[in-house]
Amino acid sequence: MTADTFSSILNSDQVTAPTKKVLEQRLAENETVPVFFNQEEFDLLQSVCDCLLAQDTNNRLVNIAGIIDQRLNAKTGIGWRYNKLPADGTAYQTGLKGIAESVLLLHHKNFEALSPEEKNNLLKTVQQGNAPGETWKTFPAKLFFELMLTEATEQFYSYPKAQAEINYNGFADAKGWDVPQLKPEN
């Protein structure tokens, strides 16, 4: 679906006003200056999210790190939380610290400087709970990875440009909710 097609559907009577408002707000969100994270944490989250969703860092479709940063700054939740993890903000900061430690221990450089294969392998060690570092001795790497991957995926596919990229038009919800009343049979 082209951007023009997406825009024409969004501005048609096929989309309810509440859905249109939410999608337009998402399109307006493109903050790249962190307000919750410090710059180093933000850059790492940005690089990790790009890796997780195979985004081109020079032509990023969705600024996932910016969306997560804004959500954490607003102190809003995602609707669920592992009871073994602290509040989302603390979980993200601790998990990112753990990733940074692991990268330094394994590669002696930062995450952004790794090759795509090295990034994937590093994230796989976090996902499997095998990443080295002091942070991971007391903080559940597997749960953090799942939290981060789940939110990154949800944020990516709820973003209008990503929906247009995969030709998703399920946001055109105006007609889908009209269900005729069934008449009882005698």
Summary of the structure (lengths in Angstrom):
residues: 186
radius of gyration: 19.7
end to end distance: 47.4
largest distance: 77.3
contacts: 518
relative contact order: 0.17
helix: 57%
strand: 0%
